[in-house]
């Protein structure tokens, strides 16, 4: 278990994938005498249905990563590596290190075992057409043995950074020039990866971070969230934030034997908690909606105290990133309410991070992903060329 950092955050929330089984045939990599983080252990061709349209070579790789739950030892993690078509440019394809949003905590929910959603397919295909290869980690415990410690920022960061290392060491067409890109849970994972990189992976040449729907929670914002949640739920049939809270508890249960779900959830919510161990995000959302679960009828008064170890594991090591940060927020985001995202922007700006924040009028959590592409393109072009970007710490709706 990790001790709390001075910076406490809540990184939550959404994405989704269609479900099909991935063939299990893999090719083992040569055995190394000394195992290390980022070491490739197996590779397999990615089925065409799981790749991106008009892509070049596509693989599913297995590699070793530092156990982010304990902070030591190595665990296997899987990722997708998708190259653009044609001959790579001089020096190789630069990389989009993709951090996915919430899919679930069960192995069969792992992104590399499923096709892309239409939204993510459009989003990542656009990056590929700009000349980037995609390296997308599944995160520790998704599709590999052990617990998926949902929303644990160190788990996410180590998995992403070691995935980039594994891809670079095994794919000569790639270049060590990296944009970290993520949405929702993955937006938090992207921020965390950039924050951990200077000490954990200084060998990776990160040029910037692009994130949409990024959550952030302080004790004050938690109180505000609970208050606004009660107001928001008046007349609402369910609260989408319950889906992420159930996954958070399932992740905690996987590594903390002291956790008792009945201490965090009411009897009404316990069946959905049990189902969260196996259901992927769309199915669990359907159950939460069908059972009408909200914060008010699902959480006990002590839920924050009971989930404290998981909340501590969400802490970012710093709000000061070494490279510029792009943040895209939907004005109508219900999954990660804008005040949480603005809180992150404010804290990162105050810490000295160069932040370019954008607010998209009338758009929700999911719609913001592709709507942000023109703005993130200009941002990316600048940081990849080593040029300055214009900071925006108080965005207005556009």
N, C-alpha and C positions, 0 to 999 in steps of 0.2 A: 504494500500500500504506500502511496506517495504522500508526503506531507504537503500541506497547503503552501502555495506560493503567495507572496504579497499581492499579486494580481489575481483576482478571482473572476472567472468568466463562465458564462453558460453558452456553449456552442451547440446549437441544435439544428437539425431539423430535416429538410425534406428532399426527396427525389423519388425515382421509381423506375423499375425495370420490368419487362415482360419475362416470363419464366420458361426456360427450356433447359434440358440437361446438356452439359458440355462433354464431349468425348474425353475419356480419361487417358488416352494414349499419350505418353510423354516420352521425351528423350532425355536421359540423364546427362548432366554436364560432367566433365572430368572431375574426379574427387580430388580435393585439395588437402594437403597435409594439415594446414591450419585454417580453420573456418574463420570467416570474418563477415561483418555486416556488409550487405550488398553483394555477397557471393552468389552467383547463379548456381542453382542445383538441378534445374530441369527446364525444358522448353517444349512447346507443342504448337503446331499451327492452329490459329484461331479459325473456327468455322466461318465461312463467308457470311452467314446470317448474324454473326456476332460482331462483325467488323463495321467499318464505315464505308459509305458508297464511294466507289472509284478510288479506293485506297490501294496502296502497294502491298508489301509484305505485312502480315499481321500475325502476332504470336501471343501465346499465353505463357508467361514465365513464372517459375518458382524460385525464390531467392531467400537468403537468410537476412534477418533483421534483428536488431537488439530488442529484447522483450520490453516493450514500453510500459507494461504494468509494473514490473519489478525494477526496471532500469538496468538489468544485467542479464547475461545469457542470451542465446540466439534462438529464434523461432522461425519456422517457414512462413512465408507470405507469398501471395500470388499477385500478378499484375498483367495488364494488357500492354503490348507494345505494337503500335500501328504506324506504319510509315506512309508518307505520301507516295503517289505513283512516280515513276520515272527515275532519272539519275539524280542523286543528291547534289546539292551545290558544293562548291569548294569548301572543305572543312567539315561537311556533313550537315544533316538537318538539325536545326535547333529544336528544342524540346518544350512541349507543353506538359508539365507534370500535373495531371488532372486529379483533383480530390473530389470524389463523388459525394453526393448528398445521401440522406437516409434511405436505406433499402431494407433494413431489418437486422437481426442478429444471428439468424440461422445460416448455416453454410450454403444452402441452396439459393439464398438471396444474393450471393456474391456477384458483383457486376460482371466479372469475366466469365461467369457461367450463364449469362443471359444476353439477349440482344439489347441494344440501346433503345431507350424511349425515343419517340419522334423528336421531342424537344432537345435532348442531349445529342442526338444524331445530327440535327441541324447545327447546333452550337459547335460541336467539335469538328464537324466537316468544314465549317467556315474557318476554324483555326488551321486545319490541314491544308485548305486551299491557299492560305496565306504563307504556306511553306513550313509548317511545324509538324513534327512527329508527335504522337500522343503516347505518353507513358502513364497509365492509370492504375494505381494500386487498389487492391481490394480492402486493405487495412488488415492488421493482425487479427486472426480469429474468424475472418469471413472466408469460408472455403478452405480453411486449413485448421488443424487441430487447435483446441484451446478456446478460451472465451474471447468473444468480440467485446472489448470494454468500450461500449458505445460512448462517444463524445469525449473520450480520454485524449487530450491534445498531444500528449507525448507519444502514445500509441500511434496516432494518426501521422504525426510528424516523422517519427522514425521509419514507419512503413513507407511513406512517400519518398523520403530522401534516400533510403536504401534501395527502393525500386528504381530510382534514377541511376544510382551507382551500378546496379545490376544491368540495366539496359545499356549504359555507356560502355561497360566492360565487355559486353557480349555482342554488341551491334555496331559494326564499324561505320555504318552509314550515319550515325548520330554524332552530334557536336555538343560539347559541354558549354552550351548557352541555354539557360533555362528560364522559362516563365512559369511560375506556380499559379495555377488557375483552379478555382473551386466554387461550388454553389451550396448554400445552406450549411448543413453539417460540414460539407467540403469547403465552404467558405471559411469556417472556423479552422478546419484542418490546414487550409492554405496559409492563413495567417500564422498558425502555430508552426508550420514547417519553416516559414521565413524567419520566425523568431528563434527556433531551435538551431537553425542551420549554422550560424557563426561558430557555435561551440561543438555541434555534433557532426556537421558535414561541411567544413570550410573549403573542401575540395570541389564543391559544386558551384559553378558560376551562375548564380541567380541574378537575373536582370531586373525583375519586378514581380509583383503579385497582383492578380486580378481576382476579385471575389464579389459575389452577389448574395444577397440575403444573409448577411453575416450577423450572428447573434453576439450579445455581450450582456453580462449580468453582474451587477454589484448588489450588495444588500439593499441599497436604496431602490435600485431598479426592480429588484425582486418584489419589494412591497408595492411599488407602482404597478407592476405586472399583475399581481394578485388582485389589486383594487380594480384595475381596468378590465381584468378578465371577468370579474363578477358583473360589471356593467355590460360588457360585451356579450355575456351569456344570456342576458335578459331577452327572451324570445328565441334564442339560438337552440338548436337541437343537440349540439355537441361542441366540444372545444378541440380543435386539431392539435393543440399543444399536449393533450393527453396521450396521443400516440407516442410522442417523443419521450414523455415522462415514463411510460411503460417500458420502452426500450432501455432507457437510462437505468431503471431498476433491474432489468434483466442482466445488463452488463455488470452491475455491482454484485448481483447474486452469484455471478460466475467466479468471482475471486475473493469475496468477503463472506466467510461462513457465518459471521455474526448477523448478517442481514436477514430480517424477517419481513416478508412482504405485507403481512397483516398489520405491521406497525406503520406502514406508509400509506396503505390503500384501504378503502372501505370495502365491506362485503360486496357492494355493487360492482366494484372495479376489479376484484380479484380474479374472476374468470378471464377477463381481458388480459390481465397481467400474465396469467398462465399461458394464454394463447400467443402472447408476444414472443415466446421462446421459439416459435416455429413459423408464425405468419410473417410474410413480407409486408412491406409498408402499405400497399393498396388494400390487401386483405384485412390487415389490422385496422386500417382506417375505416373500412366498411363495418367492422365489428364495433368499434368505438362509436361510430355514428348510429348503428342499430340499437345499441344499448344506452344511447343518450348520455355518454360520459362527459362530465365537465369537472373543472377543478373543485367546484363547490360540492358535488356529490361523490367525488372519487378519492379525494386526498384527506388524510387525517390531519389534525392540527399539528402533529409532530413530523410531518413528512419531510420538511427541510432538514431537520436534525437527523432523521433516519437516513436520508440520502446524502448526508454531509461528505462521506468519503468520495462519492462519485462527483459531487460538486467540486471538491478539492482537486480531483484529477482533471478537471476541465481548465485549470489555471494556465494561462499563458506565462512563459518565463519572463517576458518583457513586452511592453507595448511599443518599444522603439525598434523598428525594422531598419536594416542597413540599406534597403532598396525602396523605391517608391511603391505605394500601395494604391490600387484602384478599388473603390467600393461602389457598387450599384445597389440602390434600395428602391423597392416598389412602394409607392405611396399607400397602396391598399393591402400591403402584406399582412396577413393574419397569422402566418406561421412563425415569422420572426417580426413582431411589431416594430415599426420604424424607430420608436424611442430607444430600443435596445441597440439597433444598428447605429443610430446617432451617438449613443453613448460610447461605442467603440471608436467611432471617428473622432470624437472629442478627446478621448483618452490617448489615442495614437498621435493625434496632432500635438497634444500637450507634451507628450514624451519626446517629440522631435522627429517623428516619422513624416515623410513627405506624402501626404494623403490627397488624392484627387477623388472626391466624393460626388456622386450623381444621384439625384432623386427623380424617379420616373412617374409622372403624373398619371393617376388612374390605373396603374398596373399593380398586379398582385405578385406574390412570391415567385411563382413559376414564370409568368409573362416577362418579368424583368430580365431573365437570363438572356434571351436572344435580343431583346430590345436594347440591351447595353452594348451589343457588339460594335456598332460604329464608334462609340466613345472609347471603348477599350482598345479598338484598333489604333486610334491615334495615340493613345497612351503607350501601347506596346511598341509602336514604331519609334517613338521617342526614346524609351528606355533601352530598347535593343541597340539603338545607335549611340547610346551614351549621352543623349541630349536631355536637358532639363524638362520637367513637366510642370504644368501650372497647378499649384495646390488649390484645393477647394475644401475647406473645413466646415463650411456652413452652406450645404447645397440647398437650392430652391427647386421646386418642381419644374420639370421641363417636358 
